[in-house]
């Protein structure tokens, strides 16, 4: 039987692989509505696994390490929301207050200067009541947001599904993070021995590139947060 498998034509192997890939794609399309908590949970588990491994190497149990990492993530998220939300509201207010002055400078100074330098035909920008315009836009945004919230809350099934998805994310992330190393080792055992080395090297290389990218992004975000915090 093994000799027949080894002598299987390459085209048959490719067709078999495409068939399996197609079946997997159909499966994911059918269950796409319930995949979001698992995808987000897997991402959180992937990001938290290195820190869990470090804590575990220092003598802490795997479950204790995951619990500590979760506590750190929740604390960090709470601090970010508490710090960023007031700053964001203040900056939006300052932006709304600066728009009329910027528009006035554009119409009274920038446009005439460009017309004079480039010999352009006179163009006058329309006068806009920015206070009324911004107020109308904020009202329309509020109405749209209220409509979305109302549609979600009036449908009890949609509301329950949304709440369940949100509640599933930390549960899925916790158990995936706890059993991450076991699952990765199990997946690697499913790979044929002839390809195991190549697959392991490719996954390790991809992990290294992604890890370097994420570290760089975190450093950039931390630097920007410090600059914006100190003005």
C-alpha positions as CSV (number, residue, x, y, z in Angstrom):
1,X,0.0,0.0,0.0
2,X,2.8,2.4,0.8
3,X,4.5,1.7,-2.5
4,X,1.3,2.5,-4.3
5,X,1.1,5.8,-2.4
6,X,4.7,6.6,-3.2
7,X,4.1,5.9,-6.9
8,X,1.0,8.1,-7.0
9,X,1.3,10.6,-9.8
10,X,2.1,14.2,-8.8
11,X,-1.1,15.4,-10.5
12,X,-3.1,13.2,-8.2
13,X,-1.4,14.5,-5.2
14,X,-2.1,18.1,-6.3
15,X,-5.7,17.3,-7.0
16,X,-6.0,15.7,-3.6
17,X,-4.5,18.7,-1.9
18,X,-6.8,21.1,-3.9
19,X,-9.8,18.9,-2.9
20,X,-8.9,19.1,0.8
21,X,-8.2,22.9,0.5
22,X,-11.6,23.3,-1.2
23,X,-13.4,21.4,1.5
24,X,-11.7,23.4,4.2
25,X,-12.7,26.6,2.4
26,X,-16.3,25.5,2.2
27,X,-16.3,24.6,5.9
28,X,-14.9,28.0,6.9
29,X,-17.5,29.8,4.7
30,X,-20.3,27.8,6.4
31,X,-19.1,28.6,9.9
32,X,-17.8,32.2,9.2
33,X,-20.4,33.7,11.5
34,X,-19.0,32.0,14.6
35,X,-15.3,32.2,13.7
36,X,-14.7,35.8,15.0
37,X,-14.2,34.8,18.7
38,X,-11.9,32.0,17.8
39,X,-9.8,34.1,15.4
40,X,-9.5,37.0,18.0
41,X,-8.8,34.5,20.8
42,X,-6.1,32.7,18.7
43,X,-4.5,36.1,18.0
44,X,-4.4,37.0,21.7
45,X,-3.1,33.6,22.6
46,X,-0.3,33.9,19.9
47,X,0.7,37.4,21.2
48,X,0.7,36.3,24.9
49,X,2.4,32.9,24.5
50,X,6.0,34.2,24.6
51,X,5.3,36.0,27.9
52,X,3.6,32.9,29.3
53,X,6.6,30.8,28.3
54,X,9.0,33.2,30.2
55,X,6.9,33.1,33.3
56,X,6.6,29.4,33.1
57,X,10.4,29.0,32.8
58,X,10.7,30.9,36.1
59,X,8.8,28.2,38.0
60,X,5.2,29.5,37.6
61,X,2.6,27.0,36.5
62,X,1.2,27.3,33.0
63,X,-2.3,28.2,34.3
64,X,-0.9,30.7,36.7
65,X,1.2,32.3,34.0
66,X,-1.8,32.6,31.7
67,X,-3.9,34.1,34.5
68,X,-1.2,36.6,35.3
69,X,-0.8,37.6,31.6
70,X,-4.6,38.0,31.3
71,X,-4.6,40.3,34.4
72,X,-1.8,42.3,32.8
73,X,-3.6,42.6,29.5
74,X,-6.9,43.7,31.2
75,X,-5.0,46.3,33.3
76,X,-3.2,47.6,30.3
77,X,-6.4,47.8,28.2
78,X,-8.1,49.7,31.1
79,X,-5.3,52.1,31.4
80,X,-5.2,52.7,27.6
81,X,-8.9,53.4,27.5
82,X,-8.8,55.7,30.6
83,X,-5.9,57.7,29.2
84,X,-6.7,57.7,25.4
85,X,-10.4,58.5,25.6
86,X,-10.1,62.0,27.3
87,X,-7.2,62.9,25.0
88,X,-9.2,61.8,21.9
89,X,-12.3,63.8,23.0
90,X,-10.1,66.9,23.7
91,X,-8.3,66.6,20.3
92,X,-11.6,66.2,18.4
93,X,-12.9,69.4,20.2
94,X,-9.8,71.3,19.3
95,X,-10.0,70.1,15.7
96,X,-13.6,71.2,15.4
97,X,-12.6,74.6,16.9
98,X,-9.6,75.0,14.5
99,X,-11.5,74.2,11.3
100,X,-13.1,77.6,10.8
101,X,-9.8,79.4,11.3
102,X,-8.0,77.1,8.9
103,X,-10.7,77.6,6.3
104,X,-10.6,81.3,6.7
105,X,-6.8,81.3,6.2
106,X,-7.2,79.1,3.1
107,X,-9.7,81.5,1.5
108,X,-8.2,84.8,2.6
109,X,-4.4,84.1,2.3
110,X,-3.5,80.8,0.7
111,X,-5.8,81.0,-2.4
112,X,-5.0,84.6,-3.2
113,X,-1.3,83.9,-2.8
114,X,-1.5,81.0,-5.3
115,X,-3.5,83.0,-7.7
116,X,-0.9,85.8,-7.6
117,X,2.1,83.4,-8.0
118,X,0.6,81.1,-10.6
119,X,-1.4,83.7,-12.5
120,X,-4.7,81.8,-11.9
121,X,-8.1,83.1,-12.5
122,X,-9.8,84.5,-9.4
123,X,-11.6,81.8,-7.4
124,X,-13.7,82.6,-4.3
125,X,-14.4,79.9,-1.8
126,X,-18.0,79.7,-0.5
127,X,-18.8,81.1,2.9
128,X,-19.7,78.3,5.3
129,X,-21.3,78.6,8.7
130,X,-19.0,76.1,10.3
131,X,-20.9,76.0,13.6
132,X,-24.1,75.0,11.9
133,X,-22.4,72.6,9.6
134,X,-20.5,70.8,12.3
135,X,-23.6,70.6,14.4
136,X,-25.5,69.1,11.6
137,X,-22.8,66.5,10.9
138,X,-22.6,65.5,14.6
139,X,-26.3,65.2,14.7
140,X,-26.3,62.9,11.6
141,X,-23.5,60.8,13.1
142,X,-25.4,60.5,16.4
143,X,-28.6,59.5,14.5
144,X,-26.7,56.8,12.6
145,X,-25.1,55.5,15.7
146,X,-28.4,55.5,17.6
147,X,-30.0,53.7,14.7
148,X,-27.4,50.9,14.7
149,X,-27.7,50.5,18.5
150,X,-31.4,50.5,18.2
151,X,-31.4,47.8,15.5
152,X,-29.0,45.7,17.6
153,X,-30.9,46.0,20.8
154,X,-34.4,45.5,19.3
155,X,-33.3,42.2,17.9
156,X,-32.9,40.0,21.0
157,X,-31.3,37.2,19.0
158,X,-28.7,39.6,17.5
159,X,-28.0,41.1,20.9
160,X,-27.6,37.7,22.6
161,X,-25.3,36.5,19.7
162,X,-23.1,39.6,20.0
163,X,-22.8,39.3,23.8
164,X,-22.0,35.6,23.5
165,X,-19.3,36.3,20.9
166,X,-17.8,39.0,23.2
167,X,-17.9,36.6,26.2
168,X,-16.3,33.8,24.2
169,X,-13.2,35.8,23.2
170,X,-11.5,35.8,26.6
171,X,-12.5,32.2,27.3
172,X,-11.2,31.0,24.0
173,X,-8.0,33.1,24.4
174,X,-7.4,31.7,27.9
175,X,-7.6,28.0,26.9
176,X,-5.7,28.5,23.7
177,X,-3.0,30.3,25.5
178,X,-2.8,27.6,28.1
179,X,-2.5,24.8,25.6
180,X,-0.7,26.7,22.8
181,X,2.5,24.7,22.9
182,X,0.6,21.4,23.1
183,X,-1.5,22.3,20.1
184,X,1.5,23.5,18.0
185,X,3.3,20.2,18.8
186,X,0.2,18.2,17.8
187,X,-0.1,20.1,14.5
188,X,3.5,19.5,13.8
189,X,3.0,15.7,14.4
190,X,0.3,15.7,11.7
191,X,2.8,16.8,9.1
192,X,4.4,14.0,7.2
193,X,7.9,13.2,8.4
194,X,9.4,14.0,5.0
195,X,8.1,17.5,5.2
196,X,8.3,18.0,9.0
197,X,11.8,19.7,8.9
198,X,10.8,22.1,6.1
199,X,7.5,23.0,7.6
200,X,9.1,23.6,11.0
201,X,11.8,25.8,9.5
202,X,9.3,27.8,7.5
203,X,7.0,28.3,10.5
204,X,9.9,29.3,12.6
205,X,11.1,31.8,10.0
206,X,7.6,33.3,9.6
207,X,7.2,33.5,13.4
208,X,10.6,35.4,13.6
209,X,9.6,37.9,11.0
210,X,6.1,38.5,12.5
211,X,7.6,38.8,16.0
212,X,10.1,41.4,14.8
213,X,7.3,43.3,13.0
214,X,5.1,43.3,16.1
215,X,7.9,44.4,18.3
216,X,8.7,47.3,15.9
217,X,5.1,48.3,15.9
218,X,4.9,48.2,19.7
219,X,8.1,50.3,20.0
220,X,6.7,52.9,17.5
221,X,3.3,53.0,19.3
222,X,5.1,53.4,22.7
223,X,7.3,56.2,21.4
224,X,4.3,58.0,19.8
225,X,2.3,57.6,23.0
226,X,5.1,59.2,25.0
227,X,5.5,62.1,22.6
228,X,1.8,62.8,22.5
229,X,1.5,62.5,26.3
230,X,4.2,65.1,26.9
231,X,2.9,67.4,24.2
